[in-house]
Amino acid sequence: MTIRKENSRQIDLKYHIKQYRNPYETTKQITSFLNKKINLKFKNFLDLGSGSGANLFYLKKKFKIADSFGVDNQPTLIKLAKKMMKNKKIKNIRFYLGNIEKLNKSANILKNKIDVVTILQVLSILDGYKKVINSAIKFNPKFIAVSSLFWDGYLDFKIRVDFLKKNKGGIVTSRYYNIYSIYKYLEYMKSKGYKKNYVKKLKFMKNLKLKDKKIMGSYTSNLNGKKVLITGPLIQSWYFIISKK
Ligand SMILES: C[S@@+](CC[C@H](N)C(=O)[O-])C[C@H]1O[C@@H](n2cnc3c(N)ncnc32)[C@H](O)[C@@H]1O
């Protein structure tokens, strides 16, 4: 299936910048989950699909991580990440432009130098997870930590949302919101040598409101007495999975 890529004008810069001031609940929850499994202090991170670098910045401030790297394929976001690091006088976090589904050169240089690869809120927007996981594995990290939409069963959902223009206009952009079978993901990680896996479901603390529910914005609602996150027609089931060698 071909998917129209977002161009730089369609990037929601506010989404990325906001996180520097207010890190997302997902970032806080996965990093504290991760910190319970390994002491993050002085660890080397590689963040794939790093956006504007807010996750690495949070890890640096809160957990004092060591030399770390971010890769994203959007030049605007890489430029912004570099600018933010300069403004905040952080020297040991570097950002590179690259396709995380095809990392080779950097993997040769950084092989065995990365403790943890993080892939946060990225897998669901890709066509599948195998290519990016294979990229991560090339660095030979002890841990691979992901946050994504997963299904607690043997079902994979391929969901493509086309954003349409009124009247005679066609598709403006398309985005995946794929949901993957947890069990298949774990089987894949185990087949790649990541035998120990820790799974945690994201808990929603805050209520999120949204005026226009016809767009792909997110809001919380109650379902069978539980708080759920809804985006368009989807109930978002966010999970964190930490895989260890
Ligand atoms: C939803 S954002 C998440 C950003 C960040 N990880 C976070 O947690 O806020 C997904 C990011 O993945 C990047 N991305 C998507 N496909 C990519 C690819 N093939 N190579 C590199 N980056 C990619 C996007 O540019 C975007 O910054």
PDBQT file of the ligand as one rigid body, heavy atoms in Angstrom, charges set to zero:
ROOT
HETATM    1  C1  LIG A 301       4.154  10.707  16.242  1.00  0.00    +0.000 C 
HETATM    2  S1  LIG A 301       5.773  11.330  16.011  1.00  0.00    +0.000 S 
HETATM    3  C2  LIG A 301       6.559  10.841  17.524  1.00  0.00    +0.000 C 
HETATM    4  C3  LIG A 301       7.767  11.658  17.815  1.00  0.00    +0.000 C 
HETATM    5  C4  LIG A 301       8.457  11.327  19.138  1.00  0.00    +0.000 C 
HETATM    6  N1  LIG A 301       9.009   9.976  19.132  1.00  0.00    +0.000 N 
HETATM    7  C5  LIG A 301       7.509  11.498  20.304  1.00  0.00    +0.000 C 
HETATM    8  O1  LIG A 301       7.346  10.541  21.073  1.00  0.00    +0.000 OA
HETATM    9  O2  LIG A 301       6.963  12.575  20.452  1.00  0.00    +0.000 OA
HETATM   10  C6  LIG A 301       6.474  10.182  14.835  1.00  0.00    +0.000 C 
HETATM   11  C7  LIG A 301       7.853  10.603  14.353  1.00  0.00    +0.000 C 
HETATM   12  O3  LIG A 301       8.405   9.580  13.531  1.00  0.00    +0.000 OA
HETATM   13  C8  LIG A 301       9.062  10.186  12.420  1.00  0.00    +0.000 C 
HETATM   14  N2  LIG A 301       9.149   9.196  11.327  1.00  0.00    +0.000 N 
HETATM   15  C9  LIG A 301       8.125   8.561  10.714  1.00  0.00    +0.000 A 
HETATM   16  N3  LIG A 301       8.594   7.719   9.771  1.00  0.00    +0.000 NA
HETATM   17  C10 LIG A 301       9.950   7.820   9.796  1.00  0.00    +0.000 A 
HETATM   18  C11 LIG A 301      11.009   7.208   9.064  1.00  0.00    +0.000 A 
HETATM   19  N4  LIG A 301      10.760   6.294   8.119  1.00  0.00    +0.000 N 
HETATM   20  N5  LIG A 301      12.288   7.553   9.350  1.00  0.00    +0.000 NA
HETATM   21  C12 LIG A 301      12.558   8.463  10.317  1.00  0.00    +0.000 A 
HETATM   22  N6  LIG A 301      11.591   9.072  11.048  1.00  0.00    +0.000 NA
HETATM   23  C13 LIG A 301      10.311   8.761  10.802  1.00  0.00    +0.000 A 
HETATM   24  C14 LIG A 301       8.190  11.395  12.127  1.00  0.00    +0.000 C 
HETATM   25  O4  LIG A 301       8.856  12.384  11.365  1.00  0.00    +0.000 OA
HETATM   26  C15 LIG A 301       7.824  11.886  13.520  1.00  0.00    +0.000 C 
HETATM   27  O5  LIG A 301       8.742  12.789  14.032  1.00  0.00    +0.000 OA
ENDROOT
TORSDOF 0
